[in-house]
Amino acid sequence: MMIALTSFWRRGHGETAAPQRASVVEGRHAVAGAPQHGAPQPHVVIVGGGFGGLATAQALGSTPLRVTLVDRRNYHLFQPLLYQVATAVLSPGEIAEPIRQILNRHQNITVLLGEVDGVDLARKQVQVNGSPLTYDTLVLATGATHSYFGHPEWERFAPGLKTLEDARRIRAKVLLAFERAELEAGPAARERLMTFVVIGGGPTGVEMAGAIAGLARQALARDFRHIDPTTARILLVEAAPRILSAFPDDLSSYAERPFCLQALSLCPRQHHPRPSRKPIWRGSTRTGAKTSFVAAVASTAASIVVSTVALTAASAVGLTVASEDLGGQWLTAD
Ligand SMILES: Cc1cc2nc3c(=O)[nH]c(=O)nc-3n(C[C@H](O)[C@H](O)[C@H](O)COP(=O)(O)OP(=O)(O)OC[C@H]3O[C@@H](n4cnc5c(N)ncnc54)[C@H](O)[C@@H]3O)c2cc1C
């Protein structure tokens, strides 16, 4: 999500753009970016170096504006390929590029590494690591974060896929599950270790489930001696009547074929969540049959909510932001 808060440039010639209170961020910015002569240039602060923030910065690059891009990470992340990092097809460096490098040809852009933890609309300042940075126009492009349907405690068992850390965590869990299965003597324990659950049958969930299948059936197929990775179960859980519901029917049926009966529809409010180290997921299939399974690895690609800093600023200027959070109505586990 991206919000732009603009104020017209009303300062006259000779008026200073410097804030009344000096700060590390302002001081560093003045040295790094602003020309020191002539009329002060309007200062655009962009928070977030994702797709939205980066596109804004690139559009404002090499213009007479003074632009500062702030991100809590020093790299731009190509999120659409996160699932390939999570399934060991790509390494993290292949989908992350330094923001400075992307923007370094634009002399009017300064990149700051920092966390924006507050916006003061009256003073036209954002707080970067606790220090104020003054803007004339503010662009909040801070993206979205996961929603766990009102159950943040589920994250421990079913990590989302939004950051490189998430992808690394899922990759470690998936690969370790096969390693542990190789050491395991009991068939039930092996089955559990080789059962993977992806929650959310949108594009990310389908890609993720398909990539785990590719890992099990191709990349790892010949690497073990006591287990057969090709027998791994990959369950794609979707509450809607079909996966890829934003796409035409025939495309979602085509995508569903490899998952066969594994596309499950979980019953609303069937169980109260009780986090455990070995999550057991229960639901009913489309045919109405009850099913339950124990999984070693679960990952969620189900729902998102707007980032906190954008939500706070939006509400301060009277905007209402729609949220996809279903408040625990659909998905429960015990
Ligand atoms: C796994 C996955 C697969 C996807 N696949 C596709 C696809 O195939 N096609 C498609 O069109 N879209 C896809 N998307 C969606 C797409 O990636 C997002 O819509 C897009 O990244 C949103 O861009 P954004 O700039 O709004 O936010 P983001 O890209 O999330 O960027 C937000 C930036 O803000 C920074 N930030 C956040 N809060 C702060 C703060 N307080 N202080 C400082 N910095 C902050 C973050 O570090 C981040 O760099 C996918 C998303 C995911 C997660």
The ligand as a MOL file (V3000), in Angstrom:
LIG
                    3D

  0  0  0     0  0            999 V3000
M  V30 BEGIN CTAB
M  V30 COUNTS 53 58 0 0 0
M  V30 BEGIN ATOM
M  V30 1 C 5.5790 -14.4240 -1.8860 0
M  V30 2 C 5.0060 -13.3000 -2.7100 0
M  V30 3 C 4.7660 -13.4770 -4.0580 0
M  V30 4 C 4.2330 -12.4480 -4.8250 0
M  V30 5 N 4.0340 -12.6420 -6.1640 0
M  V30 6 C 3.5600 -11.6270 -6.9260 0
M  V30 7 C 3.3990 -11.7740 -8.3300 0
M  V30 8 O 3.6900 -12.8260 -8.8840 0
M  V30 9 N 2.9290 -10.7180 -9.0270 0
M  V30 10 C 2.6170 -9.5340 -8.4310 0
M  V30 11 O 2.1910 -8.5950 -9.1070 0
M  V30 12 N 2.7570 -9.3650 -7.1030 0
M  V30 13 C 3.2210 -10.3760 -6.3430 0
M  V30 14 N 3.3590 -10.2130 -4.9950 0
M  V30 15 C 2.9300 -8.9560 -4.3780 0
M  V30 16 C 3.9730 -7.8760 -4.5280 0
M  V30 17 O 5.2420 -8.3670 -4.1690 0
M  V30 18 C 3.5520 -6.7510 -3.6410 0
M  V30 19 O 2.3050 -6.2700 -4.1030 0
M  V30 20 C 4.5610 -5.6330 -3.6720 0
M  V30 21 O 5.7880 -6.0680 -3.1580 0
M  V30 22 C 4.0380 -4.4710 -2.8580 0
M  V30 23 O 4.9570 -3.4290 -2.9930 0
M  V30 24 P 5.0690 -2.3140 -1.8910 0
M  V30 25 O 6.1020 -1.3530 -2.3650 0
M  V30 26 O 3.7070 -1.7860 -1.5900 0
M  V30 27 O 5.5330 -3.0490 -0.5660 0
M  V30 28 P 6.8200 -3.9330 -0.2970 0
M  V30 29 O 7.4010 -4.4690 -1.5430 0
M  V30 30 O 6.4370 -4.8740 0.7800 0
M  V30 31 O 7.8750 -2.8750 0.2630 0
M  V30 32 C 7.7010 -2.2420 1.4870 0
M  V30 33 C 9.0540 -1.7190 1.9250 0
M  V30 34 O 8.8630 -0.8750 3.0300 0
M  V30 35 C 9.8400 -1.1520 4.0060 0
M  V30 36 N 9.2670 -0.7790 5.2940 0
M  V30 37 C 8.0930 -1.2290 5.8230 0
M  V30 38 N 7.8570 -0.6320 6.9860 0
M  V30 39 C 8.8970 0.2070 7.2100 0
M  V30 40 C 9.2250 1.1080 8.2690 0
M  V30 41 N 8.4040 1.2680 9.3260 0
M  V30 42 N 10.3820 1.7980 8.1890 0
M  V30 43 C 11.2040 1.6500 7.1160 0
M  V30 44 N 10.9400 0.8280 6.0930 0
M  V30 45 C 9.7950 0.1210 6.1400 0
M  V30 46 C 10.1150 -2.6390 3.8710 0
M  V30 47 O 11.3890 -2.9720 4.3730 0
M  V30 48 C 10.0010 -2.8250 2.3750 0
M  V30 49 O 11.2390 -2.6820 1.7140 0
M  V30 50 C 3.9030 -11.2150 -4.2130 0
M  V30 51 C 4.1310 -11.0430 -2.8460 0
M  V30 52 C 4.6840 -12.0640 -2.0990 0
M  V30 53 C 4.9420 -11.8590 -0.6280 0
M  V30 END ATOM
M  V30 BEGIN BOND
M  V30 1 1 1 2
M  V30 2 1 2 3
M  V30 3 2 2 52
M  V30 4 2 3 4
M  V30 5 1 4 5
M  V30 6 1 4 50
M  V30 7 2 5 6
M  V30 8 1 6 7
M  V30 9 1 6 13
M  V30 10 2 7 8
M  V30 11 1 7 9
M  V30 12 1 9 10
M  V30 13 2 10 11
M  V30 14 1 10 12
M  V30 15 2 12 13
M  V30 16 1 13 14
M  V30 17 1 14 15
M  V30 18 1 14 50
M  V30 19 1 15 16
M  V30 20 1 16 17
M  V30 21 1 16 18
M  V30 22 1 18 19
M  V30 23 1 18 20
M  V30 24 1 20 21
M  V30 25 1 20 22
M  V30 26 1 22 23
M  V30 27 1 23 24
M  V30 28 2 24 25
M  V30 29 1 24 26
M  V30 30 1 24 27
M  V30 31 1 27 28
M  V30 32 2 28 29
M  V30 33 1 28 30
M  V30 34 1 28 31
M  V30 35 1 31 32
M  V30 36 1 32 33
M  V30 37 1 33 34
M  V30 38 1 33 48
M  V30 39 1 34 35
M  V30 40 1 35 36
M  V30 41 1 35 46
M  V30 42 1 36 37
M  V30 43 1 36 45
M  V30 44 2 37 38
M  V30 45 1 38 39
M  V30 46 1 39 40
M  V30 47 2 39 45
M  V30 48 1 40 41
M  V30 49 2 40 42
M  V30 50 1 42 43
M  V30 51 2 43 44
M  V30 52 1 44 45
M  V30 53 1 46 47
M  V30 54 1 46 48
M  V30 55 1 48 49
M  V30 56 2 50 51
M  V30 57 1 51 52
M  V30 58 1 52 53
M  V30 END BOND
M  V30 END CTAB
M  END
